């Protein structure tokens, strides 16, 4: 039995993640405190990996590994610094869609070349902007409310305008950029094979058991680290991602996590912020190996 990607919805406030899992038959295959970072003022570009990526859809095979996954082994591997050009944030629906569309292109550029270098089956996720009170996904029907800011399922990324809580967050594009970068982090896990591998283990131990919740937290905290890596790679590079956007995203991470949501599957607010900041500060993917981390760092 080969398992497909779980669906993940991320909230802007009171972070709660809804998980819907689908499976297919197959052969299987191998109140926020302030923070500062100094690393992004210098070149923190990493080696792309053991090859040269070109972008677009690339054939390859997933590698179903967690702590030992090849992309997590090179201590010098990270995202190349790129110029990410985004439209000015405005809160109307059309402008929001333009912002996320441009952000998605930057994420494809940054992560596509990295994953292609490892000969993984990279394909950009399909980006959707649902407008109703619910929308259909390969993982089922998803209701839209303040609890649904972004949702990822099986190579599809959904951003429903109704769920973004713009009345609360207003003109803070760095917060929204970190949001979509977290969801894209799950796409990175899916392409690499990490997502399938972690769900196979979760199925074995039970989703709501202590072991299953531990695995869920490691998965989510890694996506946080990947989100931070992206912002660290694009800030102050001559594009649209400014130091102000970066610092607001940095501070915002303190407001998210299991302390806020009352759940036990994402990590404490302190760990949720710490893993994002580790990615943003160092831009080294080996430092995002949550599956090799001590349980005390992913509680």
Secondary structure, 3 states (H helix, E strand, C coil): CEECCCEEEECCCCCCCCEECCEECCCCCCCCCCCCCCHHHCCCCCECCCCCCCCCCCCCCCCCCCCCCHHHCCCCECCCCCCCCCCCCCCCHHHHHHHHHHHHHHHHHHHHHHHHHCCCCCCCCEEECCCCCEEEECCEEEECCCCCCEEEECCEEECCHHHCCHHHHCCCHHHHHHHHHHHHHHHHHHHHCHHHHHHHHHHHHCCCCHHHHHHHHHHHHHHHHHHHHHHHHHCCCCCCCCHHHHHHHHHHHHHCCHHHHCCCCCCCHHHHHHHHHHHHHHCCHHHHCHHHCCHHHCC
